[in-house]
Amino acid sequence: MRIIIDAMGGDHAPQCMVEGAVQAAEKYGCNILLVGKQEEIDPILAGRCADKITVQHASEVITMEDKYSTAFRQKKDSSMTVGLNLLGKGEGDVLISAGSTGALLTGATLLTKRIKGIRRAALGAPVPQKTGGFALLLDSGANAECTPEYLLQFAFMGSLYMKTQCGIEQPRVALINNGTEEGKGDTLRHQTYDLLMNAHKEGRIHFIGNMEGRNVLAGEADVLICDGFTGNVMMKTIEGTAGFIMKELKNIMYANLPSKLAALVLKPGLTKLKNMMDYKTIGGAPLLGISRPVIKAHGSSDARAICSACEQAILFAHSGFIGQVEQNLEYMTVPGEKA
């Protein structure tokens, strides 16, 4: 197993990318290729895990200000470009990047290529559930505008991912909508509902119907389907709400002596809640539909988050997900649908 890490992507690169790689190499025994500016990486790496970690020099960095459509042509020696090319050539088993989501999606599509027959790649974000574990929300930001066929393919890919990655035999698939009734939503939701229900009746997926936003954390579904605009707003709302609640709880618990004493009693439960809502424990979101495994780490990932992303990357690379998608493509297309 060889993991390629874009060492220059993210808010805390390359420091946290390198530290996370060291943690992962020590914890999981995996081989890691750090791609980025060697003169910045080497002093941080300082010879640690020399038998497990190597460096591929890349002189440029794709920033948040770069245009997705031209970044890979203008910066051919960027860490993300070099990393994706290496992945496409089979010189690594999976790639992790905390860089620009749009750039990663564009680069993976152009350089590593989509699975033949998949219309659009989708970003599958893990959403914590009150029952423990997570549900996969897709698309969570890769495609702002979608067709019913895109959402059908997202449902199949999400279901196959949860089956191969998490061992859920019949993942429950829900369509995010503004009501649970069959006739709710706009034209996109109506047409997608019909496609998902047909796939359910054929025994291809386990579709449980529409789901309102207030129930996405309830543990009632394993796969949550929506367009990328809706998914991105939902994910950022969940993330912001979780941060607000934890901050306010901390303020309440440390307001005075009695509340501090109460905090000591509640600490185990509060720690469990914090960990449940913390993206660092999962590490990243899979980019589903690309012909090779790609993990998008959070832009503000620290070393622990990168180490967690490496664990997720190992599971993804070994899951057989891509082969499963290729085997089920005939059930994931709509005749006459435009790409």
C-alpha positions in Angstrom: 0.0 0.0 0.0 1.4 3.4 -1.1 -0.5 6.6 -0.2 0.2 9.8 -2.1 -0.2 12.9 0.0 -0.4 16.4 -1.5 1.9 17.9 1.1 1.2 21.5 0.0 -2.6 21.5 0.1 -4.5 22.8 3.1 -4.3 25.7 5.6 -1.5 24.1 7.6 0.7 22.7 4.9 3.2 21.3 4.8 3.7 21.1 8.6 0.6 19.1 9.4 0.7 17.0 6.2 4.2 15.8 7.1 3.4 15.2 10.8 0.2 13.4 9.9 2.2 11.2 7.4 4.7 10.3 10.1 1.9 9.3 12.5 0.2 7.2 9.8 3.4 5.5 8.8 4.1 4.6 12.4 0.6 3.6 13.2 -0.4 1.7 10.1 2.9 0.7 8.6 1.9 2.1 5.2 4.3 3.6 2.6 3.7 7.3 1.9 4.9 9.5 -0.9 4.8 13.2 0.1 4.5 15.5 -3.0 5.6 19.1 -2.6 8.4 21.5 -2.1 11.3 19.3 -0.9 13.1 22.3 0.7 10.1 22.8 3.0 9.2 19.2 3.6 12.7 17.8 4.5 13.3 20.0 7.6 10.0 18.9 9.0 10.4 15.2 8.1 13.9 15.3 9.6 14.7 11.7 8.5 11.8 10.1 10.4 10.3 6.9 9.0 12.9 7.0 6.3 12.0 3.4 5.3 8.3 4.3 4.9 8.2 7.9 3.7 9.7 9.4 0.5 9.4 12.8 -1.1 8.6 13.7 -4.7 9.6 17.3 -5.4 7.0 19.6 -6.9 7.9 23.3 -7.3 4.4 24.8 -7.5 1.2 25.0 -5.4 -2.4 25.4 -6.6 -4.0 28.0 -4.3 -7.6 28.8 -3.6 -7.3 31.8 -5.9 -6.3 29.8 -8.9 -9.1 29.0 -11.5 -10.0 25.4 -11.6 -10.2 25.2 -15.3 -6.7 26.5 -16.0 -4.7 25.6 -12.9 -3.5 22.3 -14.1 -2.4 23.7 -17.4 -0.6 26.7 -15.9 0.9 24.8 -12.9 2.0 21.5 -14.3 4.5 21.0 -11.5 2.1 21.7 -8.7 1.9 19.2 -5.8 -1.7 18.3 -6.7 -1.0 17.9 -10.4 2.1 15.8 -9.9 0.3 13.7 -7.3 -2.8 13.0 -9.5 -0.5 12.1 -12.4 1.4 9.6 -10.3 -1.9 8.1 -9.1 -3.1 7.8 -12.7 0.1 6.0 -13.7 -0.3 3.5 -10.8 2.6 4.8 -8.8 0.4 5.0 -5.8 -2.8 3.3 -4.6 -4.7 6.3 -3.3 -4.3 10.1 -3.1 -5.1 12.5 -0.2 -5.3 16.2 -0.6 -6.5 19.0 1.7 -6.3 21.5 -1.1 -9.0 23.2 -3.1 -12.1 21.0 -3.5 -12.9 22.4 -7.0 -9.3 22.0 -8.2 -9.1 18.4 -6.9 -12.3 17.5 -8.6 -11.2 19.1 -11.8 -7.8 17.5 -11.7 -9.0 14.1 -10.8 -11.5 14.2 -13.7 -9.0 15.5 -16.2 -5.8 13.6 -15.1 -7.0 10.5 -13.3 -10.3 10.2 -15.2 -13.8 9.2 -14.2 -14.9 5.5 -14.2 -16.2 4.9 -17.7 -20.0 5.5 -17.7 -20.1 7.7 -14.6 -21.4 11.1 -15.6 -20.0 13.1 -12.6 -17.8 12.4 -9.7 -19.4 13.1 -6.3 -17.9 14.2 -2.9 -19.2 11.8 -0.2 -19.1 13.6 3.1 -19.5 11.6 6.3 -22.3 12.9 8.5 -22.3 11.8 12.2 -25.4 9.9 13.4 -26.8 9.8 16.9 -26.8 6.0 16.8 -23.0 6.0 16.2 -21.0 5.8 13.0 -21.9 8.0 10.1 -24.1 8.3 7.0 -22.6 9.3 3.6 -23.9 12.6 2.2 -23.4 13.0 -1.6 -23.0 15.1 -3.4 -21.6 17.5 -0.7 -20.2 20.1 -3.0 -18.7 18.8 -6.3 -21.8 19.4 -8.5 -24.0 22.4 -7.8 -26.3 21.5 -10.7 -27.4 17.9 -11.2 -29.7 15.8 -13.4 -31.8 12.9 -12.1 -29.3 10.4 -13.6 -26.5 12.0 -11.6 -28.4 11.6 -8.4 -29.3 8.0 -9.4 -25.6 7.2 -9.9 -24.7 9.0 -6.6 -27.2 6.7 -4.8 -25.7 3.6 -6.3 -22.1 4.7 -5.6 -23.0 5.8 -2.0 -24.7 2.4 -1.4 -21.8 0.4 -2.8 -19.3 2.5 -0.8 -21.2 1.9 2.5 -21.4 -1.8 1.6 -17.8 -2.3 0.7 -16.2 0.1 3.1 -18.4 -0.3 6.2 -19.9 -3.8 5.7 -23.5 -2.6 5.7 -25.3 -5.3 3.7 -28.3 -3.2 2.6 -27.5 0.5 3.1 -30.6 2.6 3.5 -30.8 5.4 0.8 -32.7 8.6 1.4 -33.4 11.5 -0.9 -33.0 14.9 0.9 -36.2 16.9 0.3 -38.4 19.6 1.8 -40.9 17.0 2.9 -41.3 13.2 3.3 -44.3 12.8 1.1 -43.7 11.3 -2.4 -44.9 14.4 -4.2 -42.7 16.9 -2.4 -39.9 18.9 -4.0 -39.2 20.3 -7.4 -38.9 18.5 -10.8 -35.4 17.2 -10.0 -36.6 15.6 -6.8 -39.7 14.2 -8.4 -37.8 12.5 -11.3 -35.0 11.3 -9.0 -37.6 9.8 -6.6 -39.1 7.8 -9.5 -35.7 6.5 -10.6 -34.7 5.5 -7.0 -38.0 3.8 -6.4 -37.6 1.8 -9.6 -34.1 0.8 -8.6 -35.5 -0.2 -5.2 -38.3 -2.3 -6.8 -35.6 -4.1 -8.9 -33.7 -4.9 -5.7 -30.7 -2.8 -6.7 -30.7 -0.4 -3.8 -32.7 0.0 -0.6 -34.5 3.3 -1.1 -36.5 4.4 2.0 -37.9 7.6 0.4 -37.6 11.3 1.1 -36.0 12.7 4.2 -36.2 16.2 5.7 -33.0 18.0 6.7 -33.9 17.8 10.4 -33.6 14.0 10.3 -30.2 13.7 8.7 -28.4 13.1 12.0 -31.1 10.7 13.4 -29.5 7.5 12.1 -32.4 6.6 9.9 -30.4 6.3 6.7 -26.9 5.3 5.6 -26.8 7.2 2.3 -28.1 10.8 1.9 -28.6 11.9 -1.7 -28.9 15.5 -2.9 -27.4 18.0 -5.4 -24.0 19.5 -4.5 -25.4 22.9 -3.7 -27.8 21.6 -1.2 -25.3 19.2 0.2 -22.6 21.8 0.7 -24.9 24.2 2.5 -26.1 21.3 4.7 -22.6 20.2 5.6 -21.4 23.7 6.4 -24.5 24.3 8.5 -24.0 21.1 10.5 -20.3 22.0 11.0 -21.1 25.5 12.1 -23.9 24.5 14.4 -21.7 21.8 16.0 -19.0 24.4 16.6 -21.4 26.9 18.0 -23.0 24.3 20.4 -19.6 23.1 21.7 -18.4 26.6 22.3 -21.5 27.6 24.2 -21.4 24.5 26.3 -17.8 25.3 27.2 -18.8 28.8 28.2 -21.6 27.5 30.4 -19.6 24.8 32.0 -16.7 27.2 33.0 -18.9 30.1 34.0 -18.6 29.5 37.8 -17.4 26.9 40.4 -20.7 24.9 40.5 -20.8 24.6 36.7 -17.1 23.6 36.7 -17.8 20.8 39.1 -20.8 19.7 37.0 -18.4 19.7 33.9 -16.2 17.2 35.6 -19.1 14.8 36.0 -20.3 15.4 32.4 -16.8 15.4 30.8 -16.9 11.8 29.5 -20.3 12.4 27.7 -19.2 15.8 26.4 -15.9 14.3 25.1 -18.0 11.6 23.3 -20.2 14.3 21.8 -17.2 16.4 20.7 -15.5 13.4 19.0 -18.8 12.5 17.2 -19.0 15.9 15.6 -15.2 16.3 14.9 -14.2 15.8 11.3 -10.6 15.0 12.5 -11.7 11.5 13.7 -12.7 10.6 10.1 -10.2 12.6 8.2 -11.8 13.2 4.8 -14.4 12.6 2.2 -14.1 10.1 -0.7 -14.4 11.4 -4.2 -16.6 8.8 -5.7 -16.7 8.1 -9.5 -13.0 8.6 -10.1 -11.1 5.6 -11.6 -8.6 5.6 -8.7 -9.2 6.2 -5.0 -9.1 9.9 -4.0 -9.7 11.3 -0.5 -10.5 15.0 0.1 -9.3 16.0 3.5 -10.7 19.1 5.3 -8.9 22.3 4.4 -8.0 23.0 8.0 -6.8 19.5 8.7 -4.2 19.1 11.5 -1.8 16.1 11.8 -4.4 13.9 13.5 -6.9 14.5 10.7 -4.3 13.6 8.1 -3.5 10.4 10.0 -7.2 9.6 10.1 -7.5 10.3 6.4 -4.7 7.8 5.8 -6.7 5.1 7.7 -9.7 5.9 5.6 -7.6 5.8 2.4 -6.2 2.4 3.2 -9.8 1.0 3.7 -11.0 2.7 0.5 -8.1 1.3 -1.6 -8.7 -2.2 -0.3 -12.5 -2.1 -0.4 -13.1 -3.1 -4.1 -15.5 -0.2 -4.5 -14.4 0.9 -7.9 -14.8 -2.7 -9.3 -18.3 -2.9 -7.8 -19.2 0.4 -9.6 -17.9 -1.0 -12.9 -20.0 -4.1 -12.4 -23.2 -2.2 -11.8 -23.0 0.5 -14.4 -25.8 -1.1 -16.6 -28.2 -0.3 -13.8 -27.0 3.3 -13.3 -27.9 4.9 -16.6 -31.1 6.5 -18.0 -31.7 6.1 -21.7 -31.6 9.4 -23.5 -30.1 11.3 -20.5 -27.5 13.9 -21.5 -24.1 13.9 -19.9 
